[in-house]
């Protein structure tokens, strides 16, 4: 069986999205075709697993995009709106990410944000408007 963890190792966000789109298109065409050949069981499960991979991989880039937006001068109200949430929820999620990265660095000493990077990220994040 294909799992998201297996597919995540084999695909970039771009290739996962491309494969997902291919399978979704074939699935949609089945409904319109006179000679429908539905997705196989394996392809159906792959499609489901790919949807999770796309969500995961897109989510990995969110903190970097939040930092980019803050660096460009975006307010937490604007960031919250772009994420479809409140400014407080966006700020709190970003703060959790910073703290998780700092803890990861303490545990692994090579991953995550070192103390100086974590302080810089906190400074850039500031407070919710």
C-alpha positions in Angstrom: 0.0 0.0 0.0 1.2 3.5 -0.8 1.5 5.8 2.3 2.0 9.5 2.5 5.3 8.9 4.2 6.6 6.8 1.3 5.3 9.3 -1.3 6.7 12.3 0.6 10.2 10.9 0.2 9.8 10.3 -3.5 8.1 13.6 -4.5 8.7 17.3 -4.3 5.7 19.6 -3.9 5.7 20.1 -7.7 5.9 16.5 -8.7 3.3 15.5 -6.1 1.0 18.1 -7.3 1.5 17.1 -10.9 0.8 13.4 -10.2 -2.2 14.4 -8.1 -3.6 16.5 -10.9 -3.1 13.7 -13.4 -5.0 11.2 -11.3 -7.8 13.8 -10.5 -8.2 14.6 -14.2 -8.5 10.9 -15.1 -11.0 10.5 -12.2 -13.1 13.4 -13.5 -13.0 12.2 -17.1 -14.4 8.8 -16.1 -17.7 10.6 -15.4 -17.8 12.2 -18.8 -16.6 9.3 -20.9 -18.7 6.7 -22.8 -16.0 4.1 -22.1 -15.0 4.9 -18.5 -12.0 3.2 -17.1 -12.0 4.2 -13.4 -8.8 4.5 -11.3 -7.5 1.2 -10.0 -7.6 0.6 -6.3 -3.9 1.3 -6.1 -4.3 4.6 -8.0 -7.2 5.6 -5.8 -5.1 5.1 -2.7 -2.2 6.9 -4.3 -4.5 9.8 -5.0 -5.6 9.9 -1.4 -2.0 9.6 -0.1 -0.9 12.3 -2.5 -3.5 14.7 -1.2 -1.9 14.4 2.2 1.6 14.8 0.8 0.6 18.0 -1.0 -0.9 19.4 2.2 2.2 18.5 4.2 4.7 19.9 1.7 2.8 23.1 1.2 2.6 23.5 5.0 6.4 23.2 5.4 6.9 26.5 3.5 4.4 28.5 5.5 6.7 29.8 8.3 9.2 31.0 5.7 6.4 32.8 3.8 5.2 34.3 7.0 8.7 35.6 7.8 9.0 37.0 4.2 5.6 38.8 4.6 6.7 40.2 8.0 10.0 41.3 6.6 8.2 43.1 3.8 6.1 45.0 6.4 2.9 43.0 6.5 0.9 43.3 9.7 -0.5 40.3 11.5 -3.9 41.4 10.4 -2.8 41.1 6.8 -1.0 37.8 7.4 -4.1 36.4 9.2 -6.3 37.4 6.3 -3.9 35.8 3.8 -4.0 32.6 5.8 -7.8 32.7 6.3 -7.5 33.1 10.1 -7.3 35.8 12.7 -4.2 37.9 13.4 -4.0 36.3 16.8 -4.2 32.7 15.5 -1.6 33.5 12.8 0.8 35.0 15.3 0.4 32.2 17.9 1.0 29.5 15.2 4.2 31.3 14.1 5.3 31.7 17.7 4.8 27.9 18.3 6.8 27.2 15.1 9.7 29.4 16.4 9.7 27.7 19.8 9.5 24.3 18.2 12.5 25.2 16.0 14.4 26.4 19.1 13.7 23.2 21.0 14.7 21.1 17.9 18.1 22.9 17.8 18.6 22.3 21.5 17.9 18.6 21.1 19.8 18.1 17.8 22.3 21.0 17.8 22.3 21.2 14.0 18.6 21.5 13.1 16.1 24.1 13.9 16.9 27.7 14.9 19.9 28.3 17.1 19.4 30.9 19.9 20.4 33.9 17.8 18.2 32.8 14.9 15.3 32.2 17.3 15.7 35.7 18.9 15.9 37.2 15.4 12.7 35.4 14.4 10.9 36.5 17.6 12.0 40.1 16.9 10.7 40.0 13.4 7.4 38.4 14.5 6.9 41.1 17.1 3.5 41.2 18.7 0.1 40.9 17.1 -1.1 44.3 15.9 
